[in-house]
Amino acid sequence: MSGRQHNPPPPFDLPAVASVVIVGGGPVGCACAALLADAGVDAVVLEASTTLVPDPRALAVAWSSRQTLADLGAWQALSATPMHRVHVSEAGRPGSTTLDATTAGLPALGYTVRYGDLANALREAAGATLHTGVRVTHVEPPTAAESPAVVCVETADGPRRIEAQLVVVADGQGDWPGIRRLAREYPHEALLVDLHFEHAPEGWAWERFTAEGPLAILPRVTAEGVRHTLVWSLPPLRAQALAALDDAGLARAIEAGVGPRLGRVLQIDARATRRTRLAIARPRIGPRLAVIGNAAQTLHPIAGQGFNLGLRDAVVLAAQLADTPVADIGTPAMLSAYERRRLSDQLGGIAYTDGLLRIASLGGGPVRLLRGLGLAALDLLPGARRALLARSVFGLHL
């Protein structure tokens, strides 16, 4: 028997009291923590997982989100692909429009990054505020107006309790005091394909209405050159059937949906399907509690709004807390002020994404013709095109 001693791991360095406890160490939760640290607000982030699982998904980052990430020092660590132009068209019908960064007066409309890279960069930005291997079991609401909420957690060392003036939920899972999540499954699935087109130019993205459902194509610059990620919203059986095809069969189906503009599909690197749903928190605030990001709204990926909308939740919440005296953090007045500041943008993001899917799901020749003519009209109506740019780049307020 060896005489070597095995020392137990050190206990979790969790505080018993914090001004703000953030539940969920994903990109939005970590961004919120980093923003609060910059504002001088005491916060901790609790994340159940201990390691990041590699996630190669392409994520669309709007220009305004890029600015926030740069301010946090996270942007410099990312390999980002700029989108200078977005071409929007109706398959098999006349009419299209192009959104151009030059029109918006910006270097780019947005960027694509790998989800895993973004999550890692924002974990780095959160720094010592992030505590991994900590599973939140539930939140006990305050027993009186002046009392804190209590966050109950499980760690490798056993259960812990943290008193918090404000609990910020950035994780879409779980039940929280005073919050209901209204959910509706979409009648289609997202087919996600990483692929290589023959003639796709650098710096372009595409959105296309097809007879089967809308699709988006996002650019990715890799060591091998320009590659793309396709997101195609389809009836579930059709999405699963396409995902089960061999590479040649899937390539032919994609070419038929996309049309000849990008040439042949030369290579398919990965494919997956994903169920899609709309989930909205009502209300978005509770007793000493606020929900942000996916906990506040889970959107369909087709319009690329989810992360950007969630990041703006974190930005506005951090600004609200920076302007709030320490004693007033988590009070009804502070939370109501935050909710008022976010309501318009949140409703706009939900309406934009859900409305796009509803319009795209309308079938029939006359409807598709009208969609094509509507796209053509955008080229003749600069005000309408600017509104679409504003939604895509900064968030449109209703």
N, C-alpha and C positions, 0 to 999 in steps of 0.2 A: 504494500500500500504506500503510495507516495505521501511524503510529508508536506507537499505543496498545498497552501491554503487558498481557498477561493473566497475572496471578499464579496459580500453582497453588493448589488448595484446601489448607487446612491439614491436616496429618496427623491421623488419628483419635486422639483423646486417650484411648486405652485403656491401663489399667494393665497392667503385666507380671505383677503379683501381686495377688490379692484374697482376702479371707477367704471371701466367698461370691460365686459367679457364678450369676446366674439366666438361664436360657435361655428366651426368650419374653417379649415385652413386651405381652402381652394383659392384660386386667383382673386376673387372678389373679397373674401375674408382677409387674406394677407395684404391686399392693397389697402383695405380699410385700416388695418393695424398700422401699416407704414404711414398712411396719411395722418392718423391720430398721433403717432409718435412725432411727426413733423410739427403738429399743432400743440405739442406738449401735453397731450391727454394720456393719462395712465390707462393702458389697455393690455389684455392678454388674449391670445388666440388659442383655442383648444381644437385639436385635430386628432381623430381616432387612429388614422393610419400613421405608421412610422416611416414608411418609405414611399417615394413616388413611383408609381407604375409607369413605364414608358408609354407615352400616348402620342402617336404621330399625327393625330387629327389636325387638319388645317383650320385655323380660327381667324375670322375676319376682324381686324382691329381698325376702327374708324380713326380719322385724323385727330379728333379731340381726345380719344383714348390714348393715342400715341403720345400726345403732349403730356398727359397725366403720367404715363409710364416713364417718360423721360425725366420728369420732375422727381420721380421716386428713385431714379438711378437704375431702373429695371430694363429700360429700352436698350441700353448699350450692350447688354448681354445677349440680345436676341438676334437671330438671323431672320430678317424681315424682307418680304417681297412686296415692293410697292405696286399699287393699282392706280395707274394714271387715268385710265378710261374704263367705263363700264358700258358695254353694248347690250341693249335690251330689245328683244324682238319676239314676234309671234311666228311660230313654225308654219310654213305653208301659206302665209297671208302677207299682203303688203303692209309696210309700216314698221319702223324701228326708230330708236333714238339712241344717242350716245351721250353719257354723262362724262364730262371732261374736267380734270383737275384745274386746267387753265381757267375755265369758266368760273370755278369757285375761288380762284386766286390762291391755290394751294400747291405745294410740291407734289402731293398725291391725295387721292380721295380716301385711301386707306391702305392697309397692308395685310398680308397674311403671315401668320407665324404658326409654329407647331404648338399645340396646346401644352404638351409636356414641357417644352422650353419655357413657355410663359409661366406655367405653374412653378417651375423651379426658380426662375428669376424673381418672382414675387415672394416666394418663401425666403429667399436671400434678403429681399428688401424688408420683410417683416422682422428678420433677425431674432433677437432673444425674446421677443414677445410671443413667438410661436412655440407651443408646447405640443409635441406629437405623442402618440400612444395614450391619449386621454379621451375616453369616450363619455360624452355627455348623456346621462340617462334621462334626466328631466330637469325642468326648471320650476322651482317653487315660487309662485307670485308673492309680492309683498303682503304682509299681514296688516299693514296700515300705510297711509299715504306717505309717511316719512321713512318707512322701513325699506331695506334693500330687497331685491330678488335674491334667491339662493340657487346657484347652479350646482347640481349634484352630478358627480363624475365618478367613473371607475378608472383606476390606473393599475399598473403592475404592482404597486404597493398597497392597493386596496381602495376603498371609497374615500372621496374627499368632498368637501362643501366649500364653495366660494361665494361670498357675499358680493353683490354687484349693484351699483347704482343704475346701470343700464346693461341689458343683455342684447347683443346684436346677433341675430341668426342669419348666417350666410350659407347655410346648408339646407337644401330643399327637402331633406328627409326629416321625419319626426313631427310630433305634436307639441304646440307651444301655447301657453296660457293666453286665452282671449283671441287666438288666431284660428281662422278656418281657411282651408285651401279648397277652392272650387276648381275642379278639374274636368276637362272634356277631351276625350281621345279623338284625334283626327282620324278620318277614314282612310288614311294612307300611311305608308312608311317611307322613310328616307333611305334611298340607296346611295351609299358613299363609295366612290371609286377614286383611287389614286392612279393616274394614267399619264401617257405621253402622246400628245397630238403631233401630227406631221407639220402643220403650218401655223401653230398658235404663236402670235408675236408676244414679245416680252411687255409687261406692264399693262396688259388688258385683262379684264374679267368679263364674263358674259352671264346674262340672265335671259332665259328663253321660256316662253309659254308653249308647251307642246300639247297635243291632243290627249296624252296620258297624264300630264301633270307638269308643273313648272320645274325648271332645273336651273342651277347656278354652277358656274365653272370659275374656280379661283386659281390664280397662278401661284406656283411655288418654284423659286430658283434653288436648284440643287447643284451639287458638284458635277453632275452630268448635264446640266443645262436647265432650260425651262420645263417644268412639269406642272401638272394641274390636278386639282381635286374637284370632282364632280359631285354635286348634291342634287338628287333627282327625287322629287316627291311623287310617289306612285301608289296605286292600289296595292294592298299588302301582298296578295297572291302574285301580282306582276313583279313587285320588287324582289320577292323571294325567288321567283322563277329566273329572273335575270341574274341574281347573285349566284345561282346554282349552275349557270352556264360555264362552259370553258372560256378561255380568254378570247378566242376567235369569235365565238357566238356573242359574248358580251360586247366586244368591240363593234360588231355589226349593228347591234341594237342601239348603242350609243351614237354611232355615226348617223343612223336613221333619225334619231331624235334631235341631234345637234345640227345636222345639215352639213353642206360641203365647205362652209367657211373655214373650218380649222383643219381640214384634210382628214386623212385616215388616222385611226388610233394605232400607234406603232407598238405600244406596250401597256399592259395593265400590271400595276405593282401590288395593289391590294384592293379588296372590296369588302363591304359589310352592309348590313341593314340595321336600321334603328327605328323603333316605335316612336311616334311623335304625339305630343299632347300639349294642350294649353292649360296651364294651372296658374291661378291667381290667388294671392292671399287677401282675405277680407276679414277685418281691416288689416292694415300693414303695421299697425302699432298696437301694443297691449300694455298691461301694467309693467312699467319699467322694461319694456321690450320693443324692439323694432326688427322687422325682417327686411333683408336686402338681397339683391342678386337673384339666384334661382329660388330662394325661399320666398321671395316676393312675387316673382313671375317667371314661369318656365315657358319659353317660346319655341316655336318651330325653327329649325336652323336655316331655313331657306333664305331669309332676309338678312342674316348675319347680325341681328339686333341684340341677342341675349347677353353676351359678355359686355358689350358697350353700354347697354342700359343698366346692367348691374354695377358696372364701374362708376357710372354717374350717380347711382344710389350712394356708393361709398364716398364719393367726392363731396356731395351735398351734405351727407350726415357728418363727415369730418368738419366741414365748414360750420355747420350748425353747432357742433360741440365746441369748436374753437371760440365761438362767440358766446358761449354759455358759461356763467360762473360755475365753479366746481360743485357748489352745493345744489345747483339746479339741474345737474345732469340726470336724465331719466325721469324728470317730472312730467306730468301731463301737458303743461304749457310748452315745454321744450319739444316733446314728441309731436304735439299737434303742429308746431311751427315747421318741423321737418316734413311732416306729411303734406302740408300745404305746398311747400317748396317743390316736392317731388311729384305731386299728383298729375300735373299736366304732361310732363315728359313721360311718365310711366304709362298713362292712358294712350298717349300718342304712339309709343313703341308697340304696345299691345294691338292697337287698332290698325297700325300700319302692317304688321306681320300677319295678323288674322285676316285683315281685309284683302291683302295680296293673295292669300291662299283661297279665300272665298271666290274672288274674281277669277283666279287661275283655274278653279275647279268647275267653272261654268262651261259646259260643252256646247256643241252645235255650231254649224257653220256661221250663222249670223252673229253669234256672240263672239266667235273667234275673229271674224272680220271687224267687228266693232273694237275689239281689243287692239288689233293691228292699226286701225285708223286712229285710235286714241294715242298710240305710241308715236305715230306720224305727227299728230297734232302737237306733241311736246316739243318737236323741233321748231314749230311755228309760234309757240307760246313760251317765251323765255321765263316768264314769271312762274309757270307751272313746273318748268324744268328746274328752276332755282329751288322751289319748294321740295322737289324730290331729292335734290342734292343736300338740302338742309337736313332732311330726315336721315339720309345715309351717312352724313359726315358729323353732324353735331347733335342730332335729336330734335325732332319737330314738336313744338309745344302747341297743343290744341287750345 
